[in-house]
């Protein structure tokens, strides 16, 4: 398996093909439905947010509360199609990919090609295992959203599969 450092570089994106198994290492943003709405609203006035998004991946994750001695509880992917309506404005503002589970609307493939971005899937049903790959969890904005806040995680050996590559190829 290839180890991919995040934030991700375009030269790495060029090498990833649909169906490739990879391990992620580095900082990944975490956001779900409510945080996506606030991000899109904030992009109009929040210049620092654009820097946070640049060359990043967003993991559609719903963390559970952390048990003692851990940074995070179970941390599995949520269904990606719920965030399809937010993909284009995020790509326009520097996001290079998303991590979740399940199919994306086929109409999004042209945007992944245009913005040289990827869609990764990770293993649903293995949230406890995935949480062991997360070494830190920090809320960076919208704390009032609780588990749906915008956060960042640091991962090591985090497993994923390239579901849609920058060339428009899809495992679906």
N, C-alpha and C positions, 0 to 999 in steps of 0.2 A: 504494500500500500504506500502511496505517495503521502509525504507529510507536507502540508500546505500552510504557510505562515499567513496569518491575518493581522493587520490589513493586507489585502491581496493586491499583488502587482499585475498589471495587464499582461506582461510576458508570461506569467503563470496561467492566467485565464486562457491564453492562446493554446496551452498544452492540454487542457482538460477536455475530455471527450465524454459524451453521454454514456453512462454505464460504468464509468471509472469509480472504483472505491478509493477513498482518500481518508486521511486523518488530518484534522485541523489542529493548529497550535496558535495561540495568541488571543487577542481581544475580539469579541463578537458582541454586537448589540443585540438586545432582547426587547421585543415589542409585540404586542397583540393588538386586537381591534381598537380598543379605546386609545392606546398610546399612538397608534397610527393616525387616528383622527386628529389628535393634538399636534403631532409632528407636522402634518400637512398644513394645519392652521398656522403653526409657528414659523414655518419656513418663509412666510411673507415678511417677517420682521426680525427673526432671530438668526443673525449672521453666523454666530458661533456654532449653531446647530448644523449648518452646512459643512463646517470643518469636521464635526463629529461623524457625519455620514460618509465623508469622502473615503472611497475604496474599502468600505466596510460591508459586512454581511449582517443581515438581520435574521435572528433565530426567532421563529414563532413559537415561543415557549411559555408555558404556564407553570411556574415553580410552586412547589408546595413548601410550607414552612420548614426551616432548617432545624434538624434535631441538634441536641447538644454536641459540640465539638465539630460541627460541619458548617460550611458557608451557605449551603443551600440544601433543600430537600429534594425529592424526586423532581426531575426536570426533563419532561418529554416534549416532543413536538406536538403542535396543534395543527388542525386542518388548514392548509395553506389557502385554499380557494376563497376563504372568507376575507382574505387580504388582497385579492386580485384587483379591486378597485383602487388600491393605493400604490400599486407597482409603478406606474408611469411617473408620477411626481417624485417618487423616491429615486428612481433611476436618473431622472433629470437633475437631481441634486447630489449625485455622486455615489449612491449605493451600487455595489457591484454584485450583489447576490442576496439570496434568501435561503433559509433553511427551514424546512417544515416536513409535512407528510401529505401525500396524496397529489392528485393531478392538479395542474393549473389550467386556466382557460386557454385553449389553443391560440386565441387571438393575441396573447401576451408574447408568443415566441418572437414576433417581429421586433418587439421592444428589447428582448434579451439580445437579439442580434444587433440592433441599432446602437445600443449602449454597452455592448460587449460585457454582458452580465450573465450570471449563471443561477440556476435553481438547484439546490441540493436537497436531498431527502435524508432523513435519519430514521432510526428505528423506533416506531411507535410500539408501546408496550414494554419498553425497556428503560423507562424513566429513571428508575433507581440506579441502573448501571450507568446511564448517561451522566447522572449527577456526580458520579465518581470521577468523571473526566473534567469536571469544573473545579478549578482551584480557587476562584474568587467570584463574588457576586456583589455588585454595587449598583444601587439605584442612582441614576444620574439626572432624572427629571420626572415630573408628574407623580410624586410620591403618594398623592391622594388616590391614585388608581390602584394602590396595593399591588397585587400580583400582576396587574397589567401595566405597571409603571415602565417607563423607558429605563432600561438597565444595561449594564455591560457585564459580561462574564469573561473570565480567562479560562481557556481550555488547553488541554494537552492530550494528544491521542484521541481526539473526539471523532468518532466514525461518521462518515457521510458517503453518499453516492451522488455523482453528478447526474441529475435527472434531465436537465436541459442545459446544453452548452451554448457558448457564444455564437456558434454557427447555426443554431436553430435545430439541432438534433435533439430528440427527446426519447427517453426510454418508454414513454407512453405511446 
